[in-house]
Amino acid sequence: MKWFSKGNIQKQLLSIYMIAGLVPIGIIGTILLVSTFSMFTGYNRNLLESYGQRVSTTLFEITTQAYNISEKFAYSQSMWNTLSCEYTSFDQEKDTIDEIDIIDSYNYEYTAIESVEIYSDNPYIQDYRQFYEATDTIKDSKWYQKAISRKAAFWEGLPRQDENGTTYYNICLIRQIPLVDSKYHAVLVMRLSDNYLRTRLREQQYSVVISVNEGSVSFCSDNSYYGQELTDLMPVDYSKEHYTYQGTKRINGRMSMLNGNTLSAYRVDSRLYITTIDYNSISRFIVILVFIIIILLLALIVPYEILRLFSRYFSDRVVTLKSAVHKVSSGEYDIVPSLEGEDEISEAFSDLVITAHEIKQQNEQMYKAQLDKKELLSRQSQMELKMLTSQINPHFLYNTLETIRMKAVTAGDREVAKAIKILGKMLRFVLDKGNSDEVSLASSLDHVENYLSIQKMRFGDKVGYEIHIDDDIDPESVTTMPLIIQPLVENAIQHGLREKEGNGIIRVDITKVMLDSPEEDSKSALKITVTDNGEGMSAERLSELKESIKTPSDDGSSIGISNVYNRIKLKYKDPYTMTIDSTKGIGTVINLYVPIQIRHN
């Protein structure tokens, strides 16, 4: 539950909704979509398969009747006599053919047959009615060669052209007419009527495509695939006697469902491959899918918007209470009652207003008592300082140090004389400038350099130093508080370089930077960086130091930098501050940010 406590209340409520609402609805929605898809596709596949079976049944009935009729043609004695006769004239042929009534009776009574064509290589037969001369083109065709080489009938898809040159396709029953005791051959071709098949197999929702054996498409209910290979529409395994297929394919820009099955023709060594196509079921399912998704989205979005509005209202009330609590914790006790309502938040806000008012009264009494105490202490300190300064005359100290320095010079000890001179400058700076509000940056850096010079005399190569100032900073005109740099340098030597064997470096850099301000635009600042290459600190010790400079300990271990930190915070406020960074074994960096103040002569 700790994870939910991260972020504001509005985010927490919305996160809970995402988990408690979105996940279950998402799971339920996914299950619903999957189950709907499964049921819908299963149902439509079953319908398509049933329609395919009905087409097979109808086609089997039609082809069986056509085969039975062809039997009567093939074994008709009058047909044999007509095809075997050697006519002396065309009129004799016409009279003989006109006497055969079996063809016309079946051709007109059985509407499934579009035409009956009888091809013969008898040179005495000319084209008349259903009888045709077997030309060289006919004789060379595969179906004719196949027919005269076998006695069994077979089905074939054959094209034909009308008078306008338009190509049509028919499912045809082809068989040899056995001419007994004749040197001639005859082949019967019965073409099934496309219109009749289209009428019998018509279904508004589905389309039918039929091909014979491994040939091209010979029937199509919507005239789209005539002459095309069936394998272009769906995969077909012609090696299987009973081949079935179910699948989907994009046809004419629409995802369609396909069902394929095989029909073995009656008493004929031929297979009819029947493909039924449903162009609309998947598009209908997509419409249903979109409708379900819209419902699911509404089920998610509407509660989300309601919860978002409520959470914003609730969060605003909590923010108002939080702001009031923050003001009280920051010492601002003048809270205007601005939270209305009758819930627990309103009651808590009312109690806070009462508590803040009582604290304000108590603080006013305590503040008055503290003022009286501070005034008393201040007077006492002033009296003690006057007594101390009256006892030690600064000029007496300077003259005494100068006398000692001259004796050192006379004795030839110039190093001691130099040290005394530097010490005198430091003493003069502390006594003359220590109580000033502002001093020039140049004098502060001069004081720091004097201090570093004395430390270098003490420790030799153990202490080295560098002072760098940006070229765009005039140290004579820029002012700062006195004694804010030297304590940082002193801290670096005492705590950074104390244990270092040698080659210690103290570096002071003065640059200009821009600081982000919470109340206004960025402010320019003077960045004073004091760096040492000493022992550094561990992360734990650095954290302790950062806390100690805010509330220094009684042992005085960080009183110097604590004094600098608190003086800056009291005088300059945010965003001006001091930061400390340190790495064990590498060193410590202290950054001081103060406003850029220019002294005009």
HELIX and SHEET records of a PDB file:
HELIX    1   1 LYS A    2  SER A    5  5                                   4    
HELIX    2   2 ILE A    9  TYR A   17  1                                   9    
HELIX    3   3 MET A   18  LEU A   22  3                                   5    
HELIX    4   4 VAL A   23  ALA A   74  1                                  52    
HELIX    5   5 GLN A   77  SER A   84  1                                   8    
HELIX    6   6 PHE A   90  ASP A   98  1                                   9    
HELIX    7   7 ILE A  102  GLU A  109  1                                   8    
HELIX    8   8 ASP A  136  ASP A  140  1                                   5    
HELIX    9   9 LYS A  142  ILE A  148  1                                   7    
HELIX   10  10 ASP A  194  ARG A  200  1                                   7    
HELIX   11  11 LEU A  230  ASP A  232  5                                   3    
HELIX   12  12 SER A  281  SER A  329  1                                  49    
HELIX   13  13 GLU A  344  GLN A  391  1                                  48    
HELIX   14  14 PRO A  394  THR A  410  1                                  17    
HELIX   15  15 ARG A  414  LYS A  433  1                                  20    
HELIX   16  16 LEU A  441  PHE A  459  1                                  19    
HELIX   17  17 GLY A  460  LYS A  462  5                                   3    
HELIX   18  18 GLN A  486  ASN A  491  1                                   6    
HELIX   19  19 ALA A  492  GLY A  496  3                                   5    
HELIX   20  20 ALA A  539  SER A  548  1                                  10    
HELIX   21  21 ILE A  559  TYR A  572  1                                  14    
SHEET    1   A 5 PHE A 131  GLU A 133  0                                        
SHEET    2   A 5 ILE A 113  SER A 120  1                                        
SHEET    3   A 5 ALA A 186  LEU A 192 -1                                        
SHEET    4   A 5 THR A 167  GLN A 176 -1                                        
SHEET    5   A 5 PHE A 154  GLN A 161 -1                                        
SHEET    1   B 5 VAL A 217  CYS A 220  0                                        
SHEET    2   B 5 TYR A 206  VAL A 212 -1                                        
SHEET    3   B 5 ARG A 271  ASP A 278 -1                                        
SHEET    4   B 5 ARG A 254  SER A 264 -1                                        
SHEET    5   B 5 TYR A 245  ILE A 251 -1                                        
SHEET    1   C 3 VAL A 439  SER A 440  0                                        
SHEET    2   C 3 VAL A 478  THR A 480 -1                                        
SHEET    3   C 3 GLN A 597  ILE A 598 -1                                        
SHEET    1   D 5 GLY A 464  ILE A 469  0                                        
SHEET    2   D 5 ILE A 505  LEU A 515  1                                        
SHEET    3   D 5 LYS A 523  ASP A 532 -1                                        
SHEET    4   D 5 GLY A 587  PRO A 595 -1                                        
SHEET    5   D 5 MET A 578  THR A 583 -1                                        
END                                                                             
